[in-house]
């Protein structure tokens, strides 16, 4: 069985406007994907305007 590594990425929206920039999240996910990470779960927290993404890859 292959060992796994996990990473949590949190992308926060702007506090005053509550807006969220999906391009920032996309850039972060593409950067992590280049290092072998893939998304296994995500959730949106509307109270804090942030998305939390769980990433996984085979242990290095």
KAPELIN-V823633 format. One record per residue. SS is DSSP state (H for helix, E for strand, C for the rest). PHI is phi in radians with two decimals (* if undefined). Layout:
ss;phi
SS;PHI
SS;PHI
This chain:
ss;phi
C;*
C;-1.48
C;-1.26
E;-2.07
E;-2.05
E;-2.26
E;-2.47
E;-1.92
E;-2.00
E;-2.05
E;-2.00
E;-1.76
C;-1.42
C;-1.28
C;-1.06
C;-1.29
C;-1.64
C;1.26
C;-1.35
C;-2.22
C;-1.77
H;-1.14
H;-1.13
H;-1.12
H;-1.14
H;-1.03
H;-1.10
H;-1.14
H;-1.14
H;-1.13
H;-1.12
H;-1.17
H;-1.08
H;-1.11
C;-1.68
C;1.66
C;-1.47
E;-2.37
E;-1.32
E;-1.98
E;-2.88
E;-2.68
E;-2.62
E;-1.86
E;-1.92
C;-1.18
C;-1.11
C;-1.99
C;0.87
E;-2.46
E;-1.99
E;-2.04
E;-2.12
E;-1.72
E;-1.99
E;-2.43
E;-2.68
E;-1.14
C;-1.03
C;-1.64
